[in-house]
């Protein structure tokens, strides 16, 4: 299992790196905006700053929505630093007995917190917590309408 921190906060990244458990960072322009980092030049500088803190991969995200824009932006981000990776998602193929879900939110509940604090003998770290999801099925008309926009 690899441990990636999902943030644009340099202090949080430095703290995680100092623990010796960090394999990389996932971040995006939305997380950067929450940190007050706006504008293309500042975002590019921030990606480079993150790369200078960590030794592992830095997963960057594009904001373009059209194919050509996504490719162009992804190539530009990948050229910033050898550690920057752009993840490409393929459309999943639904199999018999399965449903493809668009997950809008995921949360943790009280039982997850017991596990997190080491008070659940059934669930021993390392593990991924969170089993409360809000989603729609790909077969759902609402999902299809949102995909069409």
C-alpha positions as MATLAB code, in Angstrom:
seq = 'XXXXXXXXXXXXXXXXXXXXXXXXXXXXXXXXXXXXXXXXXXXXXXXXXXXXXXXXXXXXXXXXXXXXXXXXXXXXXXXXXXXXXXXXXXXXXXXXXXXXXXXXXXXXXXXXXXXXXXXXXXXXXXXXXXXXXXXXXXXXXXXXXXXXX';
ca = [
       0.000    0.000    0.000;
       1.182    3.503   -0.781;
       0.363    6.616    1.230;
      -0.477    9.790   -0.705;
      -1.593   13.005    0.951;
      -4.378   14.867   -0.863;
      -3.660   18.555   -0.279;
      -1.977   21.665   -1.610;
      -0.893   22.851    1.828;
       2.921   22.866    1.854;
       3.119   22.653    5.660;
       0.946   19.517    5.666;
       3.064   18.001    2.903;
       6.284   18.797    4.784;
       4.868   17.273    7.969;
       3.806   14.066    6.185;
       7.188   13.867    4.440;
       8.998   14.257    7.780;
       7.156   11.199    9.133;
       8.872    9.051    6.518;
       5.650    7.434    5.334;
       4.757    9.618    2.361;
       4.841    8.072   -1.105;
       3.500   11.108   -2.908;
       0.951   13.877   -3.214;
      -2.334   14.231   -5.049;
      -3.410   17.794   -5.620;
      -5.333   19.983   -8.024;
      -6.185   23.613   -8.770;
      -9.258   23.490   -6.486;
      -7.123   22.474   -3.508;
      -4.618   25.161   -4.449;
      -7.376   27.788   -4.587;
      -8.349   26.832   -1.020;
      -4.755   27.671   -0.063;
      -4.989   31.029   -1.844;
      -2.909   29.934   -4.847;
      -4.486   31.286   -8.021;
      -3.349   32.020  -11.528;
      -1.471   29.773  -13.934;
       2.038   30.968  -12.973;
       1.389   30.510   -9.249;
      -0.164   27.077   -9.772;
       2.837   25.956  -11.861;
       5.232   27.264   -9.200;
       3.255   25.451   -6.518;
       3.433   22.121   -8.350;
       7.224   22.593   -8.568;
       7.414   23.519   -4.860;
       5.584   20.300   -3.977;
       8.006   18.289   -6.134;
      10.907   19.843   -4.248;
       9.462   18.653   -0.928;
       8.606   15.043   -1.727;
      10.620   12.300   -3.371;
       7.626   10.428   -4.804;
       4.994   11.075   -7.430;
       2.938   14.255   -7.528;
      -0.415   13.546   -9.130;
      -1.656   16.635  -10.957;
      -5.074   17.227  -12.472;
      -6.133   19.066  -15.575;
      -9.100   21.430  -15.590;
      -9.905   21.340  -19.297;
     -13.080   19.551  -20.296;
     -12.498   18.964  -24.008;
     -10.223   16.206  -25.303;
      -7.648   18.458  -26.999;
      -7.477   20.751  -23.971;
      -7.038   17.809  -21.599;
      -4.166   16.390  -23.659;
      -2.457   19.775  -24.073;
      -2.756   20.634  -20.396;
      -1.660   17.161  -19.280;
       1.440   17.290  -21.464;
       2.328   20.753  -20.146;
       1.941   19.634  -16.528;
       3.994   16.476  -17.105;
       6.858   18.599  -18.504;
       7.081   20.694  -15.322;
       8.925   18.033  -13.324;
       9.819   14.349  -13.649;
       7.756   13.531  -10.538;
       4.494   14.897  -11.931;
       2.114   12.244  -13.168;
      -1.203   12.697  -14.908;
      -3.660    9.880  -14.323;
      -5.770    8.868  -17.286;
      -9.026    7.135  -16.469;
     -10.578    4.746  -18.934;
     -14.340    4.353  -18.944;
     -15.211    1.239  -16.931;
     -17.073   -1.593  -18.604;
     -20.161   -2.814  -16.802;
     -20.317   -6.573  -16.343;
     -23.370   -8.750  -15.703;
     -24.502   -8.315  -12.104;
     -22.554   -5.084  -11.640;
     -23.453   -1.418  -11.757;
     -21.200    1.517  -12.516;
     -21.704    4.272   -9.979;
     -20.852    7.942  -10.087;
     -19.786    8.664   -6.495;
     -20.505   12.211   -5.379;
     -19.425   11.901   -1.762;
     -17.973    9.371    0.646;
     -17.894    9.581    4.390;
     -16.876    7.772    7.514;
     -19.135    6.755   10.361;
     -18.676    6.036   14.041;
     -17.480    2.473   13.458;
     -14.746    3.849   11.184;
     -13.614    6.168   13.969;
     -13.336    3.208   16.358;
     -11.058    1.491   13.835;
      -9.073    4.694   13.290;
      -8.392    4.966   17.025;
      -7.395    1.278   17.224;
     -10.468    0.192   19.177;
     -11.859   -2.299   16.670;
     -10.139   -5.689   16.686;
     -11.842   -6.675   13.410;
     -10.228   -3.887   11.372;
      -6.489   -3.571   11.760;
      -4.537   -0.813    9.961;
      -3.462   -0.225    7.329;
      -6.899   -0.010    5.754;
      -9.086    2.417    3.865;
     -11.968    3.761    5.906;
     -15.248    5.048    4.568;
     -18.232    3.071    3.419;
     -20.981    5.676    3.377;
     -21.370    6.754   -0.263;
     -23.740    8.993   -2.175;
     -23.962    7.989   -5.804;
     -26.133    7.487   -8.833;
     -26.114    4.545  -11.199;
     -24.886    4.951  -14.750;
     -28.293    3.594  -15.774;
     -29.984    6.420  -13.843;
     -31.386    9.228  -16.021;
     -29.947   11.907  -13.712;
     -26.466   10.441  -14.224;
     -26.952   10.350  -17.990;
     -28.158   13.966  -18.035;
     -25.143   15.193  -16.056;
     -22.763   13.277  -18.333;
     -24.369   14.891  -21.396;
     -23.694   18.440  -20.120;
];
